[in-house]
Amino acid sequence: MPLSVGEVVDGTVTGITNFGAFIQLPEGKSGLVHISEISQDYVEKVSDCLKKDQKVKVKVLSISPDGKISLSIRQAKPKNAQPIEIEWNKIDEKQRYMSFEDKLNKFLKESSEKHDQLKTRDNRRSNYRQKRNNGFDY
């Protein structure tokens, strides 16, 4: 049965490059997962996420007229459509007796920490891009 765009299939990693990974597909075909399609998170090195002969699920993104197959591991993962259930009766005992101001201060502190983590991640990404482009922004 021939592959079709949008189909999710099992594959095996056959090669790793600095820009992605080659995947062996059913019926002897192979395709490429670009580094940006490996994970939802930032991937600096493909070898940090994938190993040769690893089994993976991939989604077929496109098939060019000359037979090149573009794949995605990131899009092959099922999305969580259901929101997380919160059990309001099981609120942390410490929070139950906190004042509004204390709760607000706790929220602001956690929010600030998350913001700092995002800034650090973005700085790493921009530094990596600058190194990759030899310091030139195009």
C-alpha positions in Angstrom: 0.0 0.0 0.0 1.6 3.3 -1.0 2.3 6.1 1.5 0.0 9.1 1.6 0.4 12.6 3.0 -1.0 12.8 6.6 -0.5 9.1 7.3 1.3 8.1 10.5 3.6 5.1 10.1 6.3 3.2 12.0 9.9 3.7 10.9 13.5 3.1 11.9 16.3 5.7 12.1 18.9 4.8 9.6 21.1 7.9 9.7 21.6 11.1 11.6 22.9 14.4 10.2 23.3 17.9 11.7 20.0 18.9 9.9 17.8 15.9 10.7 17.5 12.1 10.5 16.8 9.6 7.8 14.0 7.2 8.5 13.5 3.8 6.9 9.8 3.4 6.1 7.6 0.4 5.1 8.0 -1.0 1.6 11.7 0.0 1.5 11.1 3.7 1.2 13.0 6.3 3.2 12.3 9.9 4.2 13.8 12.8 6.2 12.7 14.2 9.5 14.1 17.8 9.6 15.6 18.9 13.0 12.6 21.3 13.5 10.2 18.4 13.2 11.8 16.1 15.9 10.3 17.6 19.1 8.1 20.4 20.4 11.1 21.6 22.3 14.3 23.2 20.9 16.7 20.6 19.5 20.3 21.7 19.3 21.7 18.3 18.2 19.7 15.5 16.5 21.8 12.9 18.3 20.6 14.2 21.6 17.1 13.0 20.7 17.5 10.1 18.3 19.8 7.1 17.9 20.5 4.9 14.9 18.2 1.9 14.7 15.7 3.6 17.0 12.0 2.8 16.2 9.9 5.9 15.8 6.4 6.9 14.7 6.4 9.5 11.9 3.8 11.5 10.0 4.2 12.0 6.3 4.2 15.7 5.6 4.8 15.7 1.9 6.0 13.6 -1.0 7.7 15.5 -3.8 7.3 14.6 -7.5 10.9 13.2 -7.5 10.0 10.9 -4.5 11.5 12.7 -1.6 9.5 12.1 1.6 9.3 14.8 4.3 8.4 13.4 7.8 7.6 14.7 11.3 8.0 12.9 14.6 6.6 15.9 16.4 3.3 15.9 14.5 2.9 12.1 14.8 2.4 12.4 18.6 -1.2 12.5 19.6 -2.4 15.8 21.0 -4.0 15.9 24.4 -7.5 17.2 23.5 -8.8 16.8 27.0 -7.9 19.5 29.6 -6.4 18.5 32.9 -8.9 17.8 35.5 -8.4 19.7 38.7 -9.8 18.3 41.9 -10.8 21.5 43.7 -11.5 19.6 47.0 -7.8 18.6 47.2 -6.3 22.0 47.4 -2.9 22.1 49.2 -3.5 22.7 52.9 -1.0 25.5 53.0 -2.8 27.4 50.3 -6.2 26.9 52.0 -5.1 29.2 54.9 -3.0 31.6 52.9 -4.2 35.2 52.6 -4.9 36.7 49.2 -1.7 38.7 49.3 0.4 35.6 50.0 -1.3 33.8 47.2 -0.6 36.7 44.9 3.0 36.9 45.9 3.5 33.2 45.4 1.9 33.5 41.9 4.2 36.5 41.0 7.3 34.6 42.2 6.4 31.5 40.1 5.5 33.6 37.1 8.8 35.5 37.3 10.8 32.2 37.5 9.0 30.9 34.5 9.6 34.1 32.6 13.3 33.9 33.4 13.5 30.3 32.2 11.9 31.4 28.9 14.3 34.3 28.5 17.3 32.0 29.1 16.0 29.5 26.5 15.4 32.3 23.9 18.9 33.6 24.6 20.4 30.2 24.0 18.5 29.9 20.7 19.6 33.3 19.5 23.3 32.6 20.5 23.1 29.3 18.6 21.7 31.1 15.5 24.4 33.7 15.6 27.1 31.0 15.8 25.5 29.1 13.0 25.3 32.3 10.8 28.9 33.3 11.8 27.5 36.3 13.5 25.6 37.6 10.5 21.9 38.3 10.7 20.2 37.8 7.4 
